[in-house]
């Protein structure tokens, strides 16, 4: 027998043979294919003639694949299972979410909740692109109000009146000093001893917006009368404090490694914990893209399932 090229193979005949082999019956294969029994028998005979070999031992009471027929059936099974998987992939691609989720976020925000939301969303919608920009809370709110961005993770004293605000968790803060500061290692400190200390501040905390916990603390304690450093970035504020330029306020989660290394020391100045609530703030639902709406829904889904996840 001359070898048969791939182009010469009749895939329709192979498919009929595959169904006959799966069903172990020409009658059942005909029913599954929606064809008449003579048509299925004829197709099997044509394939055997094309391949120049017998594929099935058959009589009125017995059905069995020949050795070569069984080998060809195994190959057909792999081929048609692959074809089914390709069909599913194509079908999924037609409904696959495309687009982007653009959001702004405060610097160095540690949050298993946000991490899990991004992981879950990406698993569900792998073609959606994420675009992130770091800003302070004041800028994030202003950008959403002005329509320049639709989503933001920021610190708020309370929910906004004019924008949807979803409370995610409470972020703890402490007043810190660096290793060379005279107060390093002291368990308690009098507030009056700190009021004249050089202060490292977040720039937004000096602008009167009241969104950051630093602003609230400064107003309540009268800290920061003498500012030695300003930045909108958490890491830069941390750097200045570590380098001994002054005391300042940082998220506790961000400073844990520095505390363990002995580079920062938390100063206990009040029995009340210092903190602020982290919110997901977004534009009105009709202004969100389909991808952005689904990302917000993912956050809400996780909050409902795991209310204690921070």
TAZI-V442430 format. One line per field, one symbol per residue. ss: DSSP state (a for helix, b for strand, c for the rest). phi: phi as a letter, one per 40 degrees, with the letter a starting at -180 (. if undefined). burial: 1 if it has 24 or more other C-alpha atoms within 12 Angstrom, else 0. A space follows every 10 residues. Layout:
ss->???
phi->???
burial->???
//
This chain:
ss->cccccaaacc aaaaaaaaaa aaaccaaaaa aaacccaaaa aaaaaaaaaa accccbbbcc ccbbbcaaaa aaaaaaaaaa aaaaaaaaaa aaaaaccccb bbbbbccccc caaaaaaaaa aaaaccccbb bbbbccaaaa aaaaaccccc bbbbbbcccc cccbbbbbbb bbbbbbbbcc cccccccccc aaacccccbb bbaaaacccc ccaaaaaaaa acccccbbbb bccaaaaaaa aaccccbbbb baaaaaaaaa accbbbbccc cccbbbbbbb bbccaaacca aaaaaaaaaa aaaaaccccc
phi->.ccbcccccc cccccccccc cccfaccccc cccgbccccc cccccccccc cfacbbcaac bbbaccdccc cccccccccc cccccccccc ccccbccbha bbabaccfcc adccdccccc ccccbccccc bbbcaccdcd ccccccgcab babacbcadc cbbdbbccac bcbbcbbccc ccccgccbbc dccbcbcdbb bcdccbbgcg cccccccccc bgcgcbcbab acbdcccddc cdcgcicabb cccccdcccc cgcbbcccba ccccaaccbc bacddccccd ccccccccdc cccccbcccb
burial->0000000000 0011111111 1101111011 0000000001 1011111100 1000110000 0001100010 0110010000 0000000000 0000001001 1111111111 1011001100 1100100100 0011111111 1111100011 1111111000 0011111111 1111111110 1011000000 0001101111 1111110011 1111111100 0011001111 1111111111 1111111111 1111100110 0011111110 0001111111 1110000110 1111110111 0110000001
//
